[in-house]
Amino acid sequence: MAVQSHRAKFQVSGQMQRRGFLGAVASASTVLALSDQLLIGSLPRVSAAEATLDANAVRFSDEIEPLVRLLEETPRERVVAAFAERIRGGTSYREVLAALLLAGVRNVQPRPSVGFKFHAVLVVNSAHLASLGSPDEDRWLPIFWALDYFKSAQSQDINEGDWTLHAVDESAVPPPHRAKQAFHDAMDRWDVEAADAAVAGYVRTAGAHEVFESLAHYGCRDFRSIGHKAIYVANGFRTLQCIGWRYAEPVLRSLTYALLNHHGEPNPSKSNLEADRAIEVTQERIADWNTGWNLGKPDSAATLSLLQTFRQATPEEAVREVDQLMRSGIQPQSTIDAMYLSAAEMVMRQPAIVALHSATSTNALQYAYRTVGSDRTRMRLLLQNAAFLPHFRESMRSRGKVSDIQIDELNADSASNDLGDEDQNVRQIFDLVGRDRASAADATHRYLSVDGPAEEIIHAARQLVFLKGNDSHDYKYSSAALEDYYSVSPEFRNRYLAAATYLLPGNQDRDNGLVQRVREALS
């Protein structure tokens, strides 16, 4: 049995670089520099020999299995102390990050939806990005938050049946020369068991970027789980780039299981379902593209026209419009700007869970677009990103009131009077965040428009996430939005960041309490 729960209802047989920070935190010196002493009780070490598992469960290599088991078995109230002690003893940032991801993929099922409790896995890369962008004294905070969050998700998964990622069915793993084709064939059939065995063979013998391209191909295939499939593709790969490709097999087996989720629906390969219709148009449109598709000219008027299209088009119409613009000689970046602006505008219109995922899925799809090598896959990702946005727009309408505010209406000339003559002061901007979102966005736009440093806004937002963040989405959204500021063309990026304040934490939000516990453990 490859992917199943030994006590679950869901039984599936045979299935399933910004600075030199990583070098610095790969030793315990970063933490030791914070304090000469750690006031933490001693916990027993778990050796590889002692780490007994269900005989059918996937087991990791000896150098990481004990640390994963420590995370799995330590009670939530002691996990901060336990990992602070290990860091003091020499456990590296990279090892902690690896244990965090692997514990998630072994213990948390990405079904019935690739979300909810599974954010314990999805948020790992977001916490890592927050660490990369943080000052030295804050760099461990996002990782400790994610360790604590994993314990919550683990408890929920146990209550839902205690699912476990099982060892792969070795007898079904295809030989190296057939693994890639076997994987694609199984994914096209939505065959969970065959895909699980095939991805194991594929990852053992192919290069990382070749495998990523195949997964990106399927990550953008369908609009299910409000974009979490694409998010898992990008975030899983990005975390593996840090912790090492040797850990890829269990992660990508979990990812494959997630990509094939169609809970409550018939087999999509034999059905005509709404979530899959846009990909049919996308495939038709990219069939005859040539190598000159990305040689167009930038056009801000085309960006604004496409933004208007996203406000009313169906997913299929959005695909056709992006395709037509690029065939007419418009540079892809001009269409990408419209996608970022559309996602940001949805955040302004309904600052809640669905709009948030329009931004995080766009971040993931654009990362994949910049990373894959095939022109055909890049076009597929771009057109499917366009298709996802109308899906999000309609999902928002089903969730409640949606305002008609437009991102074009952000006003750099008349920010809130609350700021008076000090409207460029970042602290005052974040005093407004959460209290008066529209004024905070206007104030941010004005601050940036008179050359206020964007990094000051970004730095303040990250620190507030550490202090105030209580949910995985605080990390997921902030990491995506703050990263994407630099992916938007200069002409539009100030509006993008200003709109982001609708979902960033503010100075008045309640502290989460975890920061104090972590700092006490490390000082």
Number of C-alpha atoms within 10 A of each C-alpha: 19 24 30 24 21 18 13 16 12 17 15 15 17 22 26 32 9 8 9 9 17 17 11 14 18 17 19 18 14 20 23 17 13 14 12 11 12 17 13 17 9 10 14 7 12 15 15 16 9 10 15 11 10 11 9 17 20 17 19 18 10 12 11 17 19 21 26 23 19 21 24 20 12 16 13 19 10 14 19 24 24 22 22 22 20 17 22 19 12 14 18 22 25 19 19 23 22 22 23 23 26 22 24 31 23 23 25 25 30 25 19 14 18 26 20 15 23 25 23 26 30 29 29 29 26 26 26 25 24 29 21 20 20 20 12 16 12 18 23 24 22 27 23 24 23 26 25 20 20 28 22 14 21 24 15 16 19 15 11 14 15 20 25 25 27 26 20 28 20 12 8 16 20 20 13 16 12 13 23 22 14 22 25 18 15 20 23 14 16 20 18 23 21 22 29 30 26 31 29 25 25 25 23 15 14 14 11 16 13 15 19 21 20 16 26 28 20 21 29 30 21 25 23 21 20 24 28 26 32 33 27 30 28 25 23 23 25 17 23 20 13 16 19 13 16 11 17 21 18 25 21 25 26 24 24 27 22 26 27 24 20 19 12 7 9 11 16 17 13 9 10 11 13 13 16 16 16 24 22 11 18 23 15 9 17 18 9 8 13 10 8 11 18 16 13 17 14 16 15 18 10 18 23 18 12 25 22 14 18 26 18 13 18 20 25 20 18 25 24 18 18 24 23 13 18 20 16 12 16 23 19 22 20 24 28 23 24 25 27 27 28 30 30 28 27 29 25 27 21 23 22 15 15 21 25 28 25 28 30 25 26 29 25 25 25 22 21 28 21 10 15 20 14 12 17 17 20 22 21 23 30 24 29 27 28 30 30 28 30 24 22 23 24 14 14 20 13 10 12 9 10 16 12 12 14 18 23 11 9 23 19 18 12 12 21 19 11 15 17 9 8 13 19 21 16 20 16 17 27 26 18 22 25 18 15 14 23 22 24 28 31 25 33 32 26 24 25 20 16 10 9 16 13 18 10 12 22 21 15 16 22 25 17 19 22 25 21 22 24 17 15 21 19 22 26 25 24 27 26 21 26 24 16 20 21 14 17 22 17 11 9 18 21 24 28 27 25 27 31 27 31 27 24 24 25 25 20 13 15 12 16 15 13 19 19 13 12 17 17 14 19 24 15
